[in-house]
């Protein structure tokens, strides 16, 4: 079982990059985990075309039996404890990869959303596609510490 996190475009701020790298290192000690950064499309001004191009790049990399979860403000919400339970459940799936995907600045098309296994939200707030990368990494690490009874999460 491998967990993946995908996003489009480079991380713009060093402090986010440093935090993501730190949590990636921590998570990597508890599961197989990779991050894939897709090339962004800055020269185009049409949001629908940008989403289409970003999603086409992702479709090319998706494998037939990937379990795909899109991070979207309208998705399911979990507490940290419930997210840990969900990560445990995902580990029991027969799918070889669970792929979490963070959309670009314009999010995802309805078609892309319908092809995902489900949508996941971390807040009722709208977060930038840059910031949610770090928030996701921290929550994934927190989930694995809960699963493995490591000291990090306090109820």
Backbone as JSON, one array per atom type, in Angstrom:
{
  "sequence": "XXXXXXXXXXXXXXXXXXXXXXXXXXXXXXXXXXXXXXXXXXXXXXXXXXXXXXXXXXXXXXXXXXXXXXXXXXXXXXXXXXXXXXXXXXXXXXXXXXXXXXXXXXXXXXXXXXXXXXXXXXXXXXXXXXXXXXXXXXXXXXXXXXXXXXXXXXX",
  "N": [[0.85, -1.18, 0.0], [0.58, 2.12, -0.91], [0.67, 5.55, -0.16], [-0.1, 8.59, -1.74], [0.48, 12.03, -2.54], [-0.67, 14.46, -4.61], [-0.15, 17.48, -6.46], [-0.52, 20.6, -8.25], [1.84, 22.72, -9.69], [4.66, 24.58, -8.41], [5.62, 24.84, -4.96], [5.17, 27.89, -3.49], [6.3, 29.28, -1.34], [9.05, 29.3, 0.88], [8.82, 28.65, 3.63], [6.53, 27.05, 3.66], [7.37, 24.96, 2.01], [9.5, 23.96, 3.57], [8.1, 23.04, 5.85], [6.42, 21.1, 4.67], [8.34, 19.31, 3.71], [9.47, 18.46, 6.15], [7.27, 17.14, 7.41], [6.8, 15.21, 5.45], [9.08, 13.62, 5.66], [8.68, 12.62, 8.25], [6.21, 11.22, 7.96], [7.0, 9.36, 6.07], [8.4, 7.53, 7.56], [6.49, 5.94, 8.6], [4.86, 4.87, 6.66], [4.63, 3.9, 3.16], [5.16, 6.59, 1.15], [4.67, 9.13, -1.21], [5.21, 12.21, -2.96], [3.92, 13.96, -5.69], [4.55, 16.46, -7.94], [2.9, 18.29, -10.26], [3.42, 20.03, -13.33], [2.65, 23.45, -13.47], [0.34, 25.71, -15.17], [0.89, 28.69, -16.17], [0.72, 30.63, -18.17], [-1.74, 30.75, -19.37], [-4.96, 32.21, -19.38], [-7.57, 31.36, -19.09], [-9.71, 29.9, -16.86], [-11.18, 27.41, -17.06], [-9.83, 26.06, -19.1], [-7.31, 25.86, -17.95], [-7.86, 24.16, -15.75], [-8.64, 21.87, -17.19], [-6.25, 21.2, -18.56], [-4.51, 20.72, -16.39], [-5.84, 18.56, -15.17], [-5.8, 16.67, -17.25], [-3.07, 16.04, -17.31], [-2.9, 14.73, -14.87], [-4.69, 12.58, -15.23], [-3.19, 11.04, -17.0], [-1.25, 9.97, -15.36], [-2.62, 8.56, -13.44], [-3.43, 5.33, -12.24], [-5.29, 2.39, -13.11], [-6.56, 1.11, -10.85], [-6.22, 2.94, -8.77], [-7.09, 4.5, -5.73], [-8.8, 7.33, -5.4], [-8.79, 10.44, -3.86], [-10.03, 13.59, -3.65], [-9.04, 16.77, -2.53], [-11.23, 19.12, -1.46], [-13.25, 21.93, -0.83], [-15.92, 21.32, -0.47], [-16.03, 18.75, 0.37], [-16.11, 15.63, 2.36], [-15.92, 15.96, 5.89], [-13.71, 15.41, 8.59], [-12.91, 14.7, 12.02], [-9.7, 14.87, 13.65], [-9.25, 12.39, 14.9], [-11.17, 10.79, 13.59], [-10.21, 10.99, 10.99], [-7.84, 9.58, 11.25], [-8.94, 7.04, 11.71], [-10.1, 6.7, 9.2], [-7.8, 6.64, 7.58], [-6.68, 4.27, 8.52], [-8.67, 2.51, 7.61], [-8.37, 2.87, 4.85], [-5.89, 1.69, 4.5], [-6.53, -0.97, 4.49], [-7.67, -1.55, 2.1], [-7.87, -3.16, -1.12], [-6.7, -1.8, -3.12], [-3.67, -0.75, -4.62], [-2.64, 1.82, -4.38], [-3.34, 4.84, -2.7], [-4.4, 7.88, -3.6], [-4.19, 11.17, -2.87], [-5.37, 14.26, -3.96], [-4.61, 17.6, -4.58], [-6.12, 20.35, -5.9], [-5.42, 22.89, -8.39], [-5.26, 26.5, -8.45], [-7.85, 26.98, -9.33], [-9.27, 24.8, -8.57], [-11.16, 21.79, -9.14], [-12.7, 20.31, -12.04], [-16.19, 19.46, -12.54], [-16.44, 16.99, -13.77], [-13.99, 15.73, -13.17], [-14.24, 15.58, -10.41], [-16.38, 13.78, -10.2], [-15.2, 11.43, -11.02], [-13.58, 10.72, -8.96], [-13.02, 8.79, -5.93], [-13.95, 9.89, -3.55], [-14.59, 13.19, -2.1], [-12.64, 15.23, 0.02], [-12.55, 17.41, 2.78], [-10.82, 19.82, 4.73], [-11.69, 21.96, 6.15], [-14.25, 24.43, 6.74], [-13.49, 26.83, 5.85], [-12.16, 28.44, 2.94], [-9.13, 27.49, 1.66], [-5.89, 28.39, 0.45], [-4.44, 26.76, -2.4], [-1.81, 26.36, -1.97], [-1.31, 26.55, 0.84], [-2.89, 24.43, 1.85], [-1.43, 22.19, 1.29], [0.56, 21.94, 3.27], [-1.11, 21.82, 5.54], [-2.52, 19.44, 5.01], [-0.36, 17.59, 5.1], [0.43, 17.78, 7.8], [-1.88, 16.85, 9.07], [-2.03, 14.24, 8.04], [0.3, 13.14, 9.11], [-0.37, 13.42, 11.83], [-2.56, 11.65, 11.9], [-1.27, 9.18, 11.45], [0.31, 9.08, 13.75], [-1.65, 8.81, 15.69], [-2.78, 6.34, 14.93], [-0.57, 4.69, 15.38], [-0.16, 4.96, 18.07], [1.62, 6.97, 18.98], [3.24, 9.65, 20.72], [1.84, 12.66, 20.08], [-0.64, 13.69, 19.22], [-3.12, 15.25, 21.16], [-6.0, 14.69, 23.03]],
  "CA": [[0.0, 0.0, 0.0], [1.31, 3.39, -0.99], [-0.09, 6.8, -0.13], [0.5, 9.63, -2.57], [-0.12, 13.36, -2.55], [-0.42, 15.15, -5.88], [-0.6, 18.86, -6.62], [-0.07, 21.28, -9.46], [2.64, 23.92, -9.5], [5.67, 24.59, -7.35], [5.26, 25.49, -3.7], [5.66, 29.26, -3.69], [6.95, 29.88, -0.17], [10.02, 28.41, 1.51], [8.34, 28.14, 4.92], [5.62, 25.94, 3.36], [8.22, 23.89, 1.5], [10.22, 23.38, 4.71], [7.14, 22.29, 6.66], [6.01, 19.93, 3.9], [9.48, 18.39, 3.71], [9.58, 17.91, 7.5], [6.21, 16.15, 7.62], [7.0, 14.1, 4.51], [10.09, 12.78, 6.28], [8.05, 11.93, 9.39], [5.21, 10.27, 7.44], [7.74, 8.31, 5.37], [8.86, 6.52, 8.52], [5.34, 5.15, 9.04], [4.19, 4.24, 5.51], [5.18, 4.28, 1.85], [4.52, 7.86, 0.83], [5.35, 9.95, -2.22], [4.57, 13.45, -3.42], [4.17, 14.25, -7.1], [4.22, 17.84, -8.29], [2.66, 18.46, -11.69], [3.78, 21.35, -13.84], [1.53, 24.39, -13.55], [0.13, 26.41, -16.44], [0.74, 30.1, -15.79], [0.57, 31.55, -19.3], [-3.12, 30.71, -19.87], [-5.84, 33.01, -18.51], [-8.9, 30.75, -19.05], [-9.74, 28.93, -15.76], [-11.64, 26.09, -17.49], [-8.75, 25.45, -19.86], [-6.26, 25.53, -16.98], [-8.29, 22.94, -15.04], [-8.61, 20.76, -18.15], [-4.86, 20.83, -18.8], [-3.98, 20.13, -15.16], [-6.48, 17.26, -14.97], [-5.29, 15.75, -18.27], [-1.77, 15.56, -16.84], [-3.14, 13.78, -13.78], [-5.29, 11.36, -15.8], [-2.11, 10.25, -17.6], [-0.47, 9.31, -14.31], [-3.48, 7.69, -12.63], [-3.51, 3.92, -12.61], [-6.67, 1.9, -13.15], [-7.16, 0.82, -9.54], [-5.91, 3.93, -7.74], [-8.2, 5.02, -4.93], [-8.53, 8.76, -5.55], [-9.49, 11.34, -2.94], [-9.74, 14.98, -4.0], [-9.24, 17.76, -1.46], [-12.17, 20.09, -1.98], [-13.96, 22.56, 0.29], [-17.26, 20.74, -0.32], [-15.88, 17.32, 0.66], [-16.37, 15.1, 3.71], [-15.07, 16.51, 6.96], [-13.39, 14.48, 9.66], [-12.06, 15.14, 13.13], [-8.39, 14.21, 13.52], [-9.44, 10.98, 15.27], [-11.89, 10.11, 12.51], [-9.32, 10.91, 9.84], [-6.95, 8.44, 11.54], [-9.74, 5.84, 11.44], [-10.23, 6.59, 7.75], [-6.49, 6.21, 7.05], [-6.61, 2.83, 8.84], [-9.56, 1.82, 6.67], [-7.75, 2.91, 3.52], [-4.78, 0.73, 4.49], [-7.05, -2.33, 4.32], [-8.21, -1.7, 0.75], [-7.06, -3.96, -2.04], [-6.04, -0.88, -4.06], [-2.26, -0.6, -4.27], [-2.29, 3.21, -4.11], [-4.34, 5.83, -2.34], [-3.88, 9.14, -4.13], [-4.85, 12.41, -2.48], [-5.06, 15.26, -4.98], [-4.93, 19.0, -4.3], [-6.29, 21.05, -7.17], [-4.73, 24.16, -8.57], [-5.95, 27.71, -7.96], [-9.26, 26.95, -9.72], [-9.91, 23.58, -8.09], [-11.39, 20.67, -10.05], [-13.94, 20.31, -12.83], [-17.21, 18.52, -12.04], [-16.12, 15.67, -14.33], [-12.88, 15.16, -12.4], [-14.79, 15.25, -9.1], [-17.23, 12.59, -10.32], [-14.35, 10.26, -11.22], [-12.86, 10.43, -7.72], [-13.75, 7.96, -4.98], [-14.7, 10.88, -2.77], [-13.99, 14.49, -1.84], [-12.26, 15.43, 1.41], [-12.35, 18.81, 3.16], [-10.21, 20.03, 6.03], [-12.22, 23.14, 6.83], [-15.28, 25.2, 6.06], [-12.79, 27.94, 5.23], [-11.45, 28.2, 1.7], [-7.68, 27.66, 1.86], [-5.13, 28.43, -0.8], [-3.92, 25.45, -2.8], [-0.46, 26.29, -1.42], [-1.37, 26.29, 2.28], [-3.5, 23.14, 2.17], [-0.38, 21.17, 1.18], [1.14, 21.78, 4.6], [-2.18, 21.38, 6.45], [-2.73, 18.01, 4.75], [0.78, 16.81, 5.59], [0.37, 17.73, 9.25], [-2.99, 15.98, 9.48], [-1.66, 12.86, 7.73], [1.25, 12.74, 10.16], [-1.15, 13.28, 13.07], [-3.34, 10.41, 11.77], [-0.38, 8.02, 11.65], [0.71, 9.0, 15.16], [-2.81, 8.26, 16.41], [-2.85, 4.91, 14.58], [0.58, 3.98, 15.96], [-0.06, 5.31, 19.49], [2.81, 7.8, 19.21], [2.86, 10.91, 21.38], [1.78, 13.87, 19.26], [-2.01, 14.18, 19.3], [-3.73, 15.32, 22.49], [-7.47, 14.83, 22.99]],
  "C": [[0.89, 1.24, 0.0], [0.33, 4.55, -0.93], [0.67, 7.81, -0.98], [-0.24, 10.95, -2.34], [0.3, 14.03, -3.84], [-0.9, 16.59, -5.79], [0.0, 19.44, -7.87], [0.69, 22.54, -9.07], [3.59, 23.83, -8.32], [5.11, 25.27, -6.09], [5.95, 26.85, -3.68], [6.49, 29.81, -2.53], [7.84, 28.86, 0.52], [9.51, 27.84, 2.83], [7.34, 26.99, 4.72], [6.41, 24.73, 2.9], [8.95, 23.18, 2.65], [9.29, 22.53, 5.57], [6.69, 21.01, 5.96], [7.11, 18.88, 3.93], [9.63, 17.71, 5.08], [8.52, 16.83, 7.73], [6.32, 14.97, 6.66], [8.01, 13.11, 5.09], [9.49, 11.97, 7.43], [7.06, 10.86, 8.92], [5.91, 9.09, 6.77], [8.3, 7.24, 6.28], [7.73, 5.58, 8.94], [4.58, 4.47, 7.9], [4.97, 4.59, 4.24], [4.42, 5.53, 1.41], [5.35, 8.62, -0.18], [4.52, 11.2, -2.52], [4.92, 13.61, -4.9], [3.66, 15.66, -7.4], [4.09, 17.95, -9.8], [3.0, 19.89, -12.09], [2.53, 22.22, -13.93], [1.45, 25.04, -14.92], [-0.16, 27.88, -16.14], [0.39, 31.02, -16.96], [-0.87, 31.63, -19.83], [-4.02, 31.45, -18.88], [-7.23, 32.4, -18.34], [-8.95, 29.68, -17.96], [-10.18, 27.52, -16.17], [-10.55, 25.35, -18.25], [-7.6, 25.04, -18.94], [-6.62, 24.25, -16.25], [-8.19, 21.73, -15.96], [-7.17, 20.28, -18.38], [-4.25, 20.16, -17.57], [-4.55, 18.72, -14.95], [-6.01, 16.25, -16.01], [-3.93, 15.19, -17.87], [-1.95, 14.51, -15.75], [-3.75, 12.48, -14.29], [-4.21, 10.45, -16.39], [-1.33, 9.46, -16.56], [-1.31, 8.38, -13.43], [-3.43, 6.26, -13.15], [-4.94, 3.44, -12.4], [-7.29, 1.71, -11.77], [-6.65, 1.73, -8.42], [-7.2, 4.32, -7.01], [-7.93, 6.51, -4.81], [-9.43, 9.59, -4.64], [-9.06, 12.77, -3.28], [-9.97, 15.87, -2.79], [-10.06, 18.91, -2.04], [-12.99, 20.65, -0.82], [-15.36, 22.0, 0.52], [-17.22, 19.25, 0.03], [-16.29, 16.93, 2.07], [-15.41, 15.75, 4.69], [-14.9, 15.46, 8.04], [-12.77, 15.24, 10.83], [-10.71, 14.47, 12.9], [-8.49, 12.73, 13.86], [-10.13, 10.21, 14.15], [-11.06, 10.0, 11.24], [-8.33, 9.76, 10.03], [-7.68, 7.12, 11.29], [-9.89, 5.62, 9.94], [-8.91, 6.14, 7.11], [-6.3, 4.72, 7.33], [-7.47, 2.02, 7.88], [-8.94, 1.76, 5.28], [-6.61, 1.91, 3.4], [-5.26, -0.7, 4.25], [-7.59, -2.58, 2.91], [-7.29, -2.55, -0.11], [-6.35, -3.08, -3.07], [-4.58, -0.7, -3.65], [-1.86, 0.82, -3.91], [-3.52, 4.01, -3.71], [-3.73, 7.17, -2.71], [-4.76, 10.3, -3.69], [-4.41, 13.48, -3.48], [-5.53, 16.64, -4.53], [-5.0, 19.71, -5.65], [-5.46, 22.32, -7.22], [-5.59, 25.31, -8.05], [-7.45, 27.69, -8.27], [-9.97, 25.66, -9.3], [-10.03, 22.53, -9.17], [-12.67, 20.88, -10.85], [-14.91, 19.32, -12.21], [-16.91, 17.11, -12.54], [-15.02, 15.0, -13.51], [-13.38, 14.75, -11.01], [-15.6, 13.96, -9.15], [-16.41, 11.32, -10.49], [-13.55, 9.88, -9.98], [-13.69, 9.49, -6.85], [-14.55, 8.81, -4.01], [-13.91, 12.16, -2.63], [-13.75, 14.63, -0.34], [-12.03, 16.91, 1.66], [-11.72, 18.88, 4.54], [-10.79, 21.21, 6.79], [-13.39, 23.71, 6.05], [-14.68, 26.45, 5.4], [-12.25, 27.51, 3.87], [-9.98, 28.47, 1.98], [-7.0, 27.71, 0.5], [-4.6, 27.03, -1.1], [-2.47, 25.28, -2.35], [-0.49, 25.87, 0.05], [-1.9, 24.91, 2.6], [-2.48, 22.0, 2.05], [0.22, 20.88, 2.55], [0.1, 21.29, 5.6], [-2.43, 19.89, 6.26], [-1.6, 17.17, 5.34], [0.76, 16.69, 7.11], [-0.73, 16.79, 9.71], [-2.72, 14.51, 9.15], [-0.68, 12.33, 8.76], [0.51, 12.51, 11.48], [-1.95, 11.96, 13.03], [-2.46, 9.19, 12.03], [0.13, 7.94, 13.09], [-0.43, 8.47, 16.02], [-2.89, 6.76, 16.18], [-1.78, 4.12, 15.31], [0.81, 4.3, 17.44], [1.24, 6.05, 19.84], [2.39, 9.11, 19.88], [2.95, 12.1, 20.41], [0.4, 14.5, 19.42], [-2.5, 14.16, 20.74], [-5.23, 15.5, 22.32], [-7.92, 15.97, 23.85]]
}
